Amino acid sequence: MRPPQPDTNEKLEQFYSSFRQSMHGPADNTNLYIFLLIATSVILALIAITNWQKRSPGKNSGKPRGKSKPQHGKLLKEIGKQVGVPAKQLKAIEPMTQRLGASSPLVALLCPSLLKQLADDAHDEQSRMALSGVARKMVEADGD
């Protein structure tokens, strides 16, 4: 192996001295600050865009996105299952409950006095049958 030549020794010394100066000297953080500034502005822009989209109306509705439309039919069906009354019977008494000022047949299920008032006001056979079916199912469910 040949001994290193003086030119190579000088280059190595220059490299080591440059390396020592860069390690022990003051750091230049401008690139880091620029990167952090850009990253922060991108994050803030994304937050602003998502908030703006949440407030803007959906494509087909006039309501903001994320808000679901109340589904009274689903609720009626689910509570009918729990109580043991078919949704068909609950829908049959819906017009009568609205005539008395109740918002839904569910109110009649929760309020026995309203159910009694509905039974008193039922004039046609179909209404009486629907009410008697609802009352029968409620009594059967209460007895279990």
PyMOL commands that set and color helices and strands:
alter all, ss='L'
color gray80, all
select helices_A, chain A and resi 6-24+30-55+72-83+87-92+94-99+105-110+112-121+125-143
alter helices_A, ss='H'
color red, helices_A
deselect
rebuild
show_as cartoon
